[in-house]
Amino acid sequence: MDEMYVKPGNQERGWNDPPQFSYGLQTARTPQKNLLNKRPTLPDAAALPTTLPLAPSGPPPCGLAPPPAGCAPAWKAMPPEGAAGRIGGIEDPGQSEAEPNLEDVVEVLERVLARCRLDVAPQVCNDMEKRLRLFKDSWTSGRLSLPVRRRMSALSQELQAGHWDQADEIHRSLMVDYVTEVSQWMVGVKRLIAESRGPER
């Protein structure tokens, strides 16, 4: 029995017994190497060439000399003014300079809603009207940022022109980029876009 306690470990270990450690290996420590805190050594002076070339062999890098034909400054590499803000083939209304007019936007949306009332259930139209009222209240109270107002202006213009896909794309970009501003009323605008499409959908 005494031999069992003297042995380094039980030869008949169970499945959950801890592994046997070899404590003898812990005393033989190797010195730690810190390779990252050493300074690089310079080559010997004899190994350096005695003369340096006077002219560079390649073209100068951009920014040190006049740029070659293929290297343009960042301000020249920007797209032209009209193409600066495009969302999937349509101009990004968040990039235009004019302040949108609430009355123009609401007039278009209410005209589209009036056309929908002919074919859509009254309950759905009343919900869309309620959401449009929330949109108008958010605009007049100043809770909508300028990019949201500009995109809604563009959305109403696309609806007026019958470009439902572009209007839906602007709607999606508003939901992705400004969800906290538009989440209360954008459901009504989305339904208005879908219902104004009519049977083409």
Phi, psi and chi 1 to 4 in degrees:
 res  aa     phi    psi   chi1   chi2   chi3   chi4
   1 MET       -  -38.5  -81.9  -76.4 -160.9      -
   2 ASP   -63.5  -31.0  -69.9  -25.0      -      -
   3 GLU   -64.1  -28.4  -68.6  177.7   23.6      -
   4 MET   -64.3  -35.8 -107.4  173.3  104.9      -
   5 TYR   -83.4  -18.0  -64.7  108.4      -      -
   6 VAL   -86.4  -28.6  176.5      -      -      -
   7 LYS   -64.2  152.9  -70.0 -176.9 -179.0  176.7
   8 PRO   -63.8  -22.2   15.0  -21.3      -      -
   9 GLY  -167.1  162.4      -      -      -      -
  10 ASN   -77.5  124.4 -174.5   -1.8      -      -
  11 GLN   -72.4  -21.5  -62.9  -60.0  -35.8      -
  12 GLU  -105.7   67.7  -60.6  173.2   10.8      -
  13 ARG   -77.9  150.2  -66.0 -172.4  -29.2 -141.1
  14 GLY   -85.6  175.3      -      -      -      -
  15 TRP   -68.5  -25.0   64.7  -90.2      -      -
  16 ASN  -107.3   11.0   62.5  -12.0      -      -
  17 ASP   -72.5  143.5  -71.9  -16.8      -      -
  18 PRO   -68.1  157.9   21.5  -29.3      -      -
  19 PRO   -69.1  158.7   24.1  -32.1      -      -
  20 GLN   -84.3  126.0  -64.7  177.8    2.0      -
  21 PHE   -94.7  147.6  -64.8  108.6      -      -
  22 SER  -101.6  100.3  175.5      -      -      -
  23 TYR   -74.2  -16.4  -65.1  103.9      -      -
  24 GLY   -69.2  -27.5      -      -      -      -
  25 LEU   -74.7  -20.0  -66.3  176.8      -      -
  26 GLN   -73.9  -23.3  -69.8 -178.3   -5.3      -
  27 THR   -78.5  -27.7   57.4      -      -      -
  28 ALA   -85.9   87.6      -      -      -      -
  29 ARG   -95.3  140.4  -62.8 -172.0  105.1 -163.7
  30 THR   -96.2  146.0   59.0      -      -      -
  31 PRO   -64.9  142.2   19.7  -27.0      -      -
  32 GLN   -75.6  140.6  -69.6 -175.7  -11.9      -
  33 LYS  -107.6  124.3  -65.9 -177.8 -179.2  178.8
  34 ASN  -109.3   91.7 -113.4  -15.1      -      -
  35 LEU   -80.9  -19.2  -60.6  175.9      -      -
  36 LEU   -82.9  -14.3  -63.0  177.0      -      -
  37 ASN  -103.0   13.4   62.8   -1.3      -      -
  38 LYS   -96.8  141.1  -58.1 -152.8 -178.0 -144.3
  39 ARG   -82.0  144.1  -67.8 -176.1  177.3 -154.5
  40 PRO   -71.5  147.6   23.7  -30.6      -      -
  41 THR   -92.4  144.8   57.1      -      -      -
  42 LEU   -82.8  149.9  -65.4  175.0      -      -
  43 PRO   -68.6  159.1   20.2  -27.6      -      -
  44 ASP   -61.2  152.2  -67.7  -22.8      -      -
  45 ALA   -64.7  -28.3      -      -      -      -
  46 ALA   -70.2  -25.6      -      -      -      -
  47 ALA   -81.9  -16.6      -      -      -      -
  48 LEU   -77.9  147.9  -68.4  175.8      -      -
  49 PRO   -70.1  148.0   20.8  -27.8      -      -
  50 THR   -80.3  -27.0   55.2      -      -      -
  51 THR  -119.8  140.6   59.5      -      -      -
  52 LEU  -101.1  145.6  -65.8  174.4      -      -
  53 PRO   -66.1  140.6   19.0  -26.8      -      -
  54 LEU   -81.6  -40.2  -63.3  176.2      -      -
  55 ALA  -105.8  136.6      -      -      -      -
  56 PRO   -68.5  150.0   21.5  -27.8      -      -
  57 SER   -80.9  -23.5   59.5      -      -      -
  58 GLY  -118.1  179.4      -      -      -      -
  59 PRO   -69.7  153.9   26.1  -33.2      -      -
  60 PRO   -68.9  148.3   24.1  -31.3      -      -
  61 PRO   -67.5  157.5   19.9  -26.9      -      -
  62 CYS   -60.5  136.7  -71.3      -      -      -
  63 GLY    99.5  -21.6      -      -      -      -
  64 LEU   -92.6  -28.5  -62.8  178.6      -      -
  65 ALA  -136.5  175.0      -      -      -      -
  66 PRO   -55.7  133.3  -20.5   26.7      -      -
  67 PRO   -67.5  143.2   21.7  -28.8      -      -
  68 PRO   -68.7  177.1   17.8  -23.9      -      -
  69 ALA   -60.0  -33.1      -      -      -      -
  70 GLY   -88.3   -1.0      -      -      -      -
  71 CYS  -119.4  106.2 -175.3      -      -      -
  72 ALA  -109.4  149.7      -      -      -      -
  73 PRO   -63.7  161.1    2.4   -2.3      -      -
  74 ALA   -61.3  -36.8      -      -      -      -
  75 TRP   -70.5  -22.8   60.1  -89.5      -      -
  76 LYS   -84.9  -21.8  -76.1 -172.3  178.4  179.7
  77 ALA   -80.1  -10.4      -      -      -      -
  78 MET   -70.3  150.4  -65.6  173.8   69.9      -
  79 PRO   -66.9  160.9   18.7  -25.9      -      -
  80 PRO   -60.1  161.8    4.0   -6.9      -      -
  81 GLU   -54.7  -42.6 -175.7  109.2   -0.9      -
  82 GLY   -71.5  -23.9      -      -      -      -
  83 ALA  -101.7   10.2      -      -      -      -
  84 ALA   -63.7  -42.9      -      -      -      -
  85 GLY  -121.8   94.8      -      -      -      -
  86 ARG  -121.4  138.2  -60.9 -159.6   53.9   92.7
  87 ILE  -116.8  105.5  -58.4  175.3      -      -
  88 GLY    52.5   44.8      -      -      -      -
  89 GLY    93.6   -6.4      -      -      -      -
  90 ILE  -118.5  154.5   60.1  170.0      -      -
  91 GLU   -70.5  138.5 -175.8  173.0  -22.0      -
  92 ASP   -77.7  112.3 -179.8    6.3      -      -
  93 PRO   -66.6  -16.5   14.7  -19.9      -      -
  94 GLY   -69.9  -10.0      -      -      -      -
  95 GLN  -104.3   -8.0  -58.6  -67.7  -30.4      -
  96 SER   -73.4  164.5   76.6      -      -      -
  97 GLU   -97.3  -22.8  -65.8  178.1   15.4      -
  98 ALA   -76.3  143.5      -      -      -      -
  99 GLU   -79.1  121.3  173.1   69.3   32.2      -
 100 PRO   -69.2  154.2   18.8  -23.9      -      -
 101 ASN  -103.2  125.5 -173.8    1.9      -      -
 102 LEU   -61.7  -41.9  171.8   63.7      -      -
 103 GLU   -61.4  -39.8  -75.4   75.0   30.0      -
 104 ASP   -64.0  -43.9  -66.3  -18.9      -      -
 105 VAL   -65.5  -47.8  174.4      -      -      -
 106 VAL   -66.6  -36.6  170.7      -      -      -
 107 GLU   -60.5  -44.4  179.3 -174.6  -11.9      -
 108 VAL   -65.3  -45.3  170.7      -      -      -
 109 LEU   -63.8  -39.1  -65.5  175.4      -      -
 110 GLU   -70.5  -33.6  -73.5  176.9  -12.2      -
 111 ARG   -64.9  -42.1 -124.4 -176.3  -62.9  135.0
 112 VAL   -65.3  -39.0  171.9      -      -      -
 113 LEU   -64.4  -40.1  178.9   62.2      -      -
 114 ALA   -62.3  -38.6      -      -      -      -
 115 ARG   -66.7  -34.7  -84.8 -175.7  -84.0  163.7
 116 CYS   -69.9  -28.2  -74.1      -      -      -
 117 ARG   -61.6  -21.6  -74.2 -166.5 -173.4  -84.5
 118 LEU   -70.9  -31.7  -58.5  173.2      -      -
 119 ASP  -118.0  -15.8  -59.5  -35.2      -      -
 120 VAL  -104.2  151.5 -178.7      -      -      -
 121 ALA   -59.7  142.9      -      -      -      -
 122 PRO   -59.6  -34.5  -17.2   23.6      -      -
 123 GLN   -64.1  -41.1 -178.3 -179.8    0.3      -
 124 VAL   -66.4  -43.2  173.2      -      -      -
 125 CYS   -65.3  -38.6  -69.0      -      -      -
 126 ASN   -65.0  -38.1  -68.5  -20.8      -      -
 127 ASP   -65.5  -42.3 -177.0   58.5      -      -
 128 MET   -62.9  -39.1  -73.0 -170.6  -71.8      -
 129 GLU   -64.5  -40.3 -176.6  179.3   22.0      -
 130 LYS   -62.8  -42.1 -178.3 -179.5   93.8  174.0
 131 ARG   -66.5  -37.4  -55.4  -77.8 -179.4  165.0
 132 LEU   -67.0  -34.0  -69.3  179.7      -      -
 133 ARG   -64.6  -41.0 -123.7 -179.0  -74.2  120.0
 134 LEU   -61.0  -40.8  -78.7  171.5      -      -
 135 PHE   -61.3  -46.4  160.2   67.1      -      -
 136 LYS   -63.9  -41.8 -172.6  176.2  178.2 -179.4
 137 ASP   -64.5  -39.3  -67.5  -18.0      -      -
 138 SER   -64.5  -38.7  -63.7      -      -      -
 139 TRP   -66.8  -49.0 -173.6  -49.4      -      -
 140 THR   -69.2  -28.4   54.7      -      -      -
 141 SER   -84.3   -3.4   65.7      -      -      -
 142 GLY    82.9   16.8      -      -      -      -
 143 ARG   -82.6  -10.1  -72.0 -170.4  -56.7 -111.3
 144 LEU   -99.6  132.3  -61.6 -177.9      -      -
 145 SER   -74.2  164.8   62.4      -      -      -
 146 LEU   -60.7  -42.5 -175.4   59.7      -      -
 147 PRO   -61.3  -35.3  -22.6   31.1      -      -
 148 VAL   -67.4  -43.1  170.5      -      -      -
 149 ARG   -62.7  -40.5  -64.1 -168.0  -52.5 -102.0
 150 ARG   -66.9  -41.2  -73.5  179.8  177.3  162.1
 151 ARG   -68.2  -35.6  -72.0 -171.5 -168.1 -174.4
 152 MET   -67.0  -34.5  -81.7  -54.1  -64.5      -
 153 SER   -63.6  -44.3  174.6      -      -      -
 154 ALA   -66.2  -37.3      -      -      -      -
 155 LEU   -62.1  -42.5 -171.7  144.0      -      -
 156 SER   -66.5  -35.9   68.2      -      -      -
 157 GLN   -66.1  -38.7  -68.5  168.8    3.9      -
 158 GLU   -67.3  -39.0  -62.7  -65.9  -15.0      -
 159 LEU   -62.9  -42.6  -90.2  177.9      -      -
 160 GLN   -63.4  -36.4 -172.2  174.4   17.1      -
 161 ALA   -81.4   -8.1      -      -      -      -
 162 GLY    82.7   18.7      -      -      -      -
 163 HIS   -94.0   81.3  -59.0  146.4      -      -
 164 TRP   -70.7  -34.6  -64.8  -72.2      -      -
 165 ASP   -64.9  -42.6  -69.6  -26.0      -      -
 166 GLN   -66.4  -40.5  -73.3   86.2   -5.9      -
 167 ALA   -62.6  -40.0      -      -      -      -
 168 ASP   -67.6  -34.6 -166.6   45.7      -      -
 169 GLU   -68.7  -39.1 -166.0  164.0  -31.4      -
 170 ILE   -65.0  -40.3  -65.6  171.6      -      -
 171 HIS   -58.2  -45.9  150.2  -96.2      -      -
 172 ARG   -64.2  -40.0  -90.4 -173.4  -94.5  120.7
 173 SER   -65.8  -35.3   73.1      -      -      -
 174 LEU   -66.7  -40.8  -80.2  167.0      -      -
 175 MET   -66.3  -33.0  -76.8  -58.7  -68.0      -
 176 VAL   -79.3  -46.0  169.0      -      -      -
 177 ASP   -85.2  -29.9  -62.7  -22.8      -      -
 178 TYR  -134.2   46.7  -56.7   98.1      -      -
 179 VAL   -61.8  -35.1   67.3      -      -      -
 180 THR   -69.8  -28.9   55.8      -      -      -
 181 GLU   -81.7  -32.6  -69.4 -178.3   56.6      -
 182 VAL  -109.9   -3.7  -55.6      -      -      -
 183 SER   -64.4  -28.9   60.8      -      -      -
 184 GLN   -72.4  -35.9  -68.0 -179.6  -13.8      -
 185 TRP  -115.1  -11.2   47.6  -93.9      -      -
 186 MET   -68.6  -23.1 -171.3   51.8   82.8      -
 187 VAL   -61.3  -40.3  175.9      -      -      -
 188 GLY   -66.3  -37.9      -      -      -      -
 189 VAL   -68.1  -40.1  173.5      -      -      -
 190 LYS   -62.0  -43.5  176.8 -172.9  166.8  105.2
 191 ARG   -66.0  -35.1 -173.2   71.7 -173.8 -103.7
 192 LEU   -64.2  -41.4 -170.3   64.3      -      -
 193 ILE   -63.4  -45.8  -65.8  168.2      -      -
 194 ALA   -64.9  -42.3      -      -      -      -
 195 GLU   -74.8  -29.2  -64.6  -62.3  -19.7      -
 196 SER   -74.4  -18.1   64.7      -      -      -
 197 ARG   -64.3  -35.9  -90.5 -178.1 -152.9 -138.9
 198 GLY    76.0 -147.9      -      -      -      -
 199 PRO   -73.3   -8.8   21.7  -28.4      -      -
 200 GLU   -63.4  -25.6  -67.6  179.2   11.0      -
 201 ARG   -67.7      - -163.2  163.4 -175.0 -123.2
